[in-house]
Amino acid sequence: MAEFIKIYDENPNPKEVKRVVEVLKNGGLVIYPSDTVYALGCDINNKRALERIAKIKGVRLEKANLSFICEDLSNLSDYVKQIDTSTFKLLKRALPGPYTFILPGNNNLPSVFKKKKEVGIRVPDHSITQAIVHGLGNPIVSTSIKDEDEVIEYTTDPELIYEKWHNLVDLVVDGGYGGNVASTVIDLTGDEPALIREGKGSLEI
């Protein structure tokens, strides 16, 4: 059964953050809050954990659309091909923020993602997420927590999330009520930015 840890957004407790990081480093799955909706994530370098996420989503890992949650843009070049100045300026304007940017992946991607030509990059504007990624030292691979309810697509109450997911994951972070609008997804792999999904992020960037 998963652990349930309360972390306050205003001032994340380093001891609690460290516990989350330990679970991730040991190959665990963690549900955590972000600046949009609650998300399910694992360490980018742990293949077994990645396979567990793919299984939960009901897809093969190579086919899974997962985002890389980064602390900032400094390790972008680890996973993304060189981008032009205008693309970088757009990223700098928008991030941290409620956006997922689809960018061309490079050859340094973890082996399970080698066949993917592109990656989704997120830098959430959320202190808990940033503290976890900072502690881990590399991105979290992540996917939004979906709900079967057709009216409310995303569950916002961490206690309800824990109730539903405690047998599937190793730790759930209670960061207070989450949002129910996902990130805005913008594809930057073509000549012009293309809107894939309109979400919380403004299109005026």
Beta strands, then each sheet from edge to edge (+ up, - down):
strand 1: 3-6
strand 2: 30-32
strand 3: 39-43
strand 4: 67-69
strand 5: 99-104
strand 6: 118-122
strand 7: 140-144
strand 8: 171-174
strand 9: 184-187
strand 10: 194-197
sheet 1: 1+ 8+ 2+ 3- 7+ 4- 6- 5+ 9+ 10-
end
